[in-house]
Amino acid sequence: MNGSMVMYDEEYQQIKMIIGRLSSDANAKLVFLVDKNGQQIASHGEVGQIDTTSLASLTAGNVAATDGLARLIGEKEFPVLSHEGEHDNIHISIVAQRVILVVIFDERSSLGLVRLRVRRASNELTEVFEHIMKKVEKEREMGVDLESPFAEITDEDIDNLFS
């Protein structure tokens, strides 16, 4: 999963169920899952006026910057990050070394509860992503082309289309 991520409907539904339960169990405002490129995979909760596209890409950037800080001081990574605000808090964790789980919560919850619930959800999500990887590998062995149908489109093709 170095480039883009392959997602199957069955596993996507499992992911949605897991983050929905996490949102409820942790009494969170919003839970979402982002790949390390900043693309939102799934979300559950009060999106409201939040620009989720920006939130997803800034979260991925935050994780990348924090990984740089970790390496500077001799750590491999900081797999869990927490930001405390005046009204809302953000808990960020790396799941299966592939995706970023973000929980936004307020005074209705606590960091301890969120961390406890995230631990269980992370284990479940790791199993789902391991299953996806096995499925991808099996399909590749069978010769299935998993590249994006847009991979062969060049900038020149796009320019010609709109010229």
C-alpha positions in Angstrom: 0.0 0.0 0.0 2.7 2.4 -0.8 0.7 4.4 -3.4 -3.0 4.3 -3.5 -5.0 2.0 -1.3 -7.3 -0.8 -2.6 -10.6 -0.8 -0.7 -13.3 -3.5 -1.0 -16.9 -2.9 -0.1 -17.1 -5.6 2.5 -14.1 -4.3 4.4 -15.2 -0.7 3.9 -18.5 -1.6 5.7 -16.5 -3.2 8.5 -14.4 -0.1 8.8 -17.6 2.1 9.0 -19.0 -0.2 11.7 -15.8 -0.1 13.8 -15.5 3.7 13.7 -19.2 4.1 14.3 -18.9 2.0 17.4 -15.8 3.8 18.5 -17.6 7.2 18.1 -20.4 5.9 20.3 -18.2 4.1 22.9 -15.8 7.1 23.3 -18.6 9.6 23.2 -16.7 11.4 20.4 -17.9 14.2 18.2 -16.2 12.9 15.1 -14.1 9.9 14.2 -12.4 9.5 10.8 -9.8 7.4 9.1 -7.3 8.9 6.7 -4.5 7.3 4.6 -1.0 8.6 5.0 -1.4 10.6 1.8 -4.2 12.7 3.4 -7.2 11.0 1.7 -10.2 10.4 3.9 -11.3 6.8 3.9 -14.3 6.9 6.2 -15.9 9.1 8.9 -18.6 9.0 11.5 -20.1 11.7 13.6 -20.7 15.5 13.6 -19.0 16.8 10.5 -21.0 20.1 10.7 -19.0 23.0 9.3 -15.7 21.1 9.3 -13.8 21.0 6.0 -13.0 17.3 6.2 -10.8 17.4 3.1 -8.5 20.0 4.8 -8.7 18.2 8.1 -7.6 14.9 6.5 -4.7 16.4 4.6 -3.5 18.5 7.6 -3.7 15.5 9.8 -1.5 13.5 7.4 0.9 16.5 7.4 0.9 16.6 11.2 1.8 12.9 11.4 4.5 13.3 8.8 6.0 16.3 10.6 5.8 14.4 13.9 7.6 11.4 12.3 10.4 13.8 11.3 10.6 15.1 14.9 10.7 11.5 16.2 13.6 10.6 13.9 15.5 13.7 14.9 15.6 12.6 18.5 16.2 8.9 17.7 12.7 7.5 17.9 11.1 5.4 15.1 7.8 7.3 15.4 5.3 8.7 17.7 2.3 6.5 17.0 -0.1 8.4 19.2 -0.6 12.2 19.2 -3.0 14.3 21.3 -3.9 17.9 20.9 -5.9 19.7 23.6 -8.0 22.8 22.8 -10.2 25.1 24.7 -13.4 23.3 23.5 -12.3 20.3 21.5 -9.5 17.8 21.6 -8.0 15.6 18.9 -6.5 12.1 19.4 -4.5 10.8 16.5 -3.1 7.3 16.2 -1.4 5.3 13.5 -3.2 2.0 12.7 -1.5 -0.9 11.0 1.3 1.4 10.0 -0.9 2.4 7.1 -3.7 4.7 8.2 -4.4 7.5 10.6 -7.3 7.2 13.1 -8.6 10.6 14.3 -11.0 11.1 17.2 -12.3 14.6 17.9 -14.0 14.9 21.3 -15.0 17.5 23.8 -15.8 17.7 27.6 -18.4 14.9 27.2 -15.5 12.5 27.1 -12.0 12.2 28.4 -8.6 11.4 27.0 -8.4 8.2 29.1 -11.7 6.9 27.7 -10.8 7.8 24.1 -7.4 6.1 24.4 -9.0 2.9 25.9 -11.6 2.7 23.1 -9.1 3.6 20.4 -6.9 0.7 21.5 -9.7 -1.8 20.8 -10.8 -0.2 17.6 -7.2 -0.1 16.4 -6.8 -3.8 16.9 -10.0 -4.4 14.9 -9.0 -2.1 12.1 -5.6 -3.7 11.9 -7.3 -7.1 11.3 -9.4 -5.5 8.5 -6.4 -4.0 6.8 -4.4 -7.2 7.1 -7.3 -9.0 5.5 -7.4 -6.4 2.7 -3.6 -6.9 2.1 -4.1 -10.7 1.9 -6.9 -10.2 -0.6 -4.8 -7.8 -2.7 -1.9 -10.2 -2.7 -4.2 -13.1 -3.7 -5.7 -11.1 -6.6 -2.2 -10.0 -7.8 -1.1 -13.7 -7.8 -4.2 -14.4 -10.0 -3.0 -11.7 -12.4 -5.7 -9.1 -11.5 -4.6 -5.6 -12.4 -5.3 -3.4 -9.3 -3.9 -0.2 -10.8 -6.3 2.7 -11.0 -8.1 3.0 -14.4 -6.8 6.6 -14.4 -3.1 5.6 -14.0 -2.4 5.7 -17.7 -4.0 9.1 -18.3 -1.3 11.8 -18.8 -1.4 15.5 -18.3 -1.3 15.8 -22.0 -4.5 13.7 -22.3 -6.2 16.0 -19.8 -5.1 19.1 -21.7 -6.4 17.6 -25.0 -9.7 16.8 -23.4 -10.3 20.3 -22.3 -8.8 22.1 -25.3 
